[in-house]
Amino acid sequence: MTRVAVLGGHGKTGRSVVAALEGRGAVGVPLGRADWPDLAGALRGCAAAYLVAPNLHPDEPAYVAAALDAARAAGVHRIGYHSVASPYAPSLPHHVGKAVAEDLVRRSGLDWTILQPGAYLQNLDLADPARPVRLAYRSDAPFGFADLHEVGEAVATVLLEPGHEGATYELATRRTSVAELAAEAGVGVEVVDPQEWAATDGAALGEREREWLLAMFAYYDRHGLPVGTVPLSALLGRDAEAARRA
Ligand SMILES: NC(=O)c1ccc[n+]([C@@H]2O[C@H](COP(=O)([O-])OP(=O)(O)OC[C@H]3O[C@@H](n4cnc5c(N)ncnc54)[C@H](OP(=O)(O)O)[C@@H]3O)[C@@H](O)[C@H]2O)c1
């Protein structure tokens, strides 16, 4: 059976990728911090590797460079890299880290595919009508949201099927806003001042993470994070947005 390593495979993205690989009859091999002391050893025997960095990693290019070195050493030539939509956004340090890492992937000499998902639909907790969604940016900002299950399916498609080497795909399931999603779910929205967020929800974070998220909220407030849905529909062989509207 085809074995595919998933770095960051125990996180929420990685679990979705592993599940999709297994759904296609492949073996998803989740790798985490415990595997890093001998990453090449952990990758050996895998047909491909999908590189997911932990959220807000302080030096994502270094993480990706080390993963690419390990893949080369292990003889794993097929690589997928989990980037983000609009990676070159100079005011967003975690996006810029992914832009730099994309360049490393493209110059790696390996057979690569880069996926650029929008914000996950699952980031929003819309389950409890009594609990409003708290946001530190305007609720009508335009987004292309990606469903995590569909992101996992897209990864399985590009790594298990031929023809995706050298391709970069942005991934979104649905173009909408938090306001629209909350209204559909019958949940209220509470927009808080970013400094209030920093003193409450963000208080437990490290200073760097808090500053990076405040920069992200400011960007979202001005621009949202629009992402097109066509590449994901094409990869999944269906019009996910139309199916959702039907
Ligand atoms: N949330 C979104 O809307 C969104 C949208 C687009 C892209 N993304 C990107 O998706 C990626 C994954 O996010 P996530 O929330 O799924 O990940 P995550 O849960 O933050 O982290 C994934 C895994 O990384 C491992 N890890 C943590 N620190 C590590 C380190 N220093 N070195 C090596 N491994 C480490 C952990 O596994 P172990 O415990 O096994 O070590 C963890 O389970 C991020 O790069 C994020 O930017 C997110």
The ligand as a Tripos MOL2 file, in Angstrom:
@<TRIPOS>MOLECULE
LIG
   48    52     1     0     0
SMALL
NO_CHARGES

@<TRIPOS>ATOM
      1 N1         -6.5050   27.5340   10.5970 N.am      1 LIG1
      2 C1         -6.6750   27.9590    9.3480 C.2       1 LIG1
      3 O1         -7.7250   28.5290    8.9930 O.2       1 LIG1
      4 C2         -5.5960   27.7380    8.3340 C.ar      1 LIG1
      5 C3         -5.8120   28.1230    7.0150 C.ar      1 LIG1
      6 C4         -4.8060   27.9030    6.0750 C.ar      1 LIG1
      7 C5         -3.6060   27.3390    6.4640 C.ar      1 LIG1
      8 N2         -3.4270   26.9900    7.7660 N.ar      1 LIG1
      9 C6         -2.1520   26.3970    8.1420 C.3       1 LIG1
     10 O2         -2.3630   25.0720    8.5370 O.3       1 LIG1
     11 C7         -1.2020   24.6580    9.2550 C.3       1 LIG1
     12 C8         -1.5730   23.6620   10.3060 C.3       1 LIG1
     13 O3         -2.3920   24.2300   11.2690 O.3       1 LIG1
     14 P1         -2.9850   23.2610   12.4140 P.3       1 LIG1
     15 O4         -3.7960   24.1660   13.3100 O.co2     1 LIG1
     16 O5         -3.6000   22.0850   11.8250 O.co2     1 LIG1
     17 O6         -1.6430   22.8020   13.1160 O.3       1 LIG1
     18 P2         -1.2810   22.6310   14.6370 P.3       1 LIG1
     19 O7         -2.4130   21.8780   15.2680 O.co2     1 LIG1
     20 O8         -0.8860   23.9600   15.2210 O.co2     1 LIG1
     21 O9          0.0650   21.7780   14.5780 O.3       1 LIG1
     22 C9          0.1580   20.5780   13.9120 C.3       1 LIG1
     23 C10         1.1270   19.6550   14.6180 C.3       1 LIG1
     24 O10         2.4630   20.1630   14.5160 O.3       1 LIG1
     25 C11         3.2530   19.4960   15.5120 C.3       1 LIG1
     26 N3          4.2430   20.4610   16.0440 N.ar      1 LIG1
     27 C12         4.0240   21.4460   16.9340 C.ar      1 LIG1
     28 N4          5.1710   22.1340   17.1330 N.ar      1 LIG1
     29 C13         6.1150   21.5630   16.3580 C.ar      1 LIG1
     30 C14         7.4930   21.8130   16.1330 C.ar      1 LIG1
     31 N5          8.1270   22.8010   16.7720 N.pl3     1 LIG1
     32 N6          8.1510   21.0340   15.2560 N.ar      1 LIG1
     33 C15         7.5350   20.0240   14.6010 C.ar      1 LIG1
     34 N7          6.2220   19.7360   14.7790 N.ar      1 LIG1
     35 C16         5.5310   20.4970   15.6510 C.ar      1 LIG1
     36 C17         2.2720   19.0000   16.5950 C.3       1 LIG1
     37 O11         2.2830   17.5890   16.5870 O.3       1 LIG1
     38 P3          2.9590   16.7340   17.7760 P.3       1 LIG1
     39 O12         2.1860   17.0880   19.0150 O.co2     1 LIG1
     40 O13         2.7480   15.3360   17.2920 O.co2     1 LIG1
     41 O14         4.3820   17.1660   17.8490 O.co2     1 LIG1
     42 C18         0.9000   19.4740   16.0910 C.3       1 LIG1
     43 O15        -0.1150   18.5440   16.2800 O.3       1 LIG1
     44 C19        -0.5020   25.9260    9.7440 C.3       1 LIG1
     45 O16         0.7090   26.0490    9.0200 O.3       1 LIG1
     46 C20        -1.4830   27.0190    9.3580 C.3       1 LIG1
     47 O17        -0.8290   28.2210    9.0120 O.3       1 LIG1
     48 C21        -4.3910   27.1520    8.7030 C.ar      1 LIG1
@<TRIPOS>BOND
     1     1     2 1
     2     2     3 2
     3     2     4 1
     4     4     5 ar
     5     4    48 ar
     6     5     6 ar
     7     6     7 ar
     8     7     8 ar
     9     8     9 1
    10     8    48 ar
    11     9    10 1
    12     9    46 1
    13    10    11 1
    14    11    12 1
    15    11    44 1
    16    12    13 1
    17    13    14 1
    18    14    15 2
    19    14    16 1
    20    14    17 1
    21    17    18 1
    22    18    19 2
    23    18    20 1
    24    18    21 1
    25    21    22 1
    26    22    23 1
    27    23    24 1
    28    23    42 1
    29    24    25 1
    30    25    26 1
    31    25    36 1
    32    26    27 ar
    33    26    35 ar
    34    27    28 ar
    35    28    29 ar
    36    29    30 ar
    37    29    35 ar
    38    30    31 1
    39    30    32 ar
    40    32    33 ar
    41    33    34 ar
    42    34    35 ar
    43    36    37 1
    44    36    42 1
    45    37    38 1
    46    38    39 2
    47    38    40 1
    48    38    41 1
    49    42    43 1
    50    44    45 1
    51    44    46 1
    52    46    47 1
@<TRIPOS>SUBSTRUCTURE
     1 LIG1         1 GROUP 0 **** ****
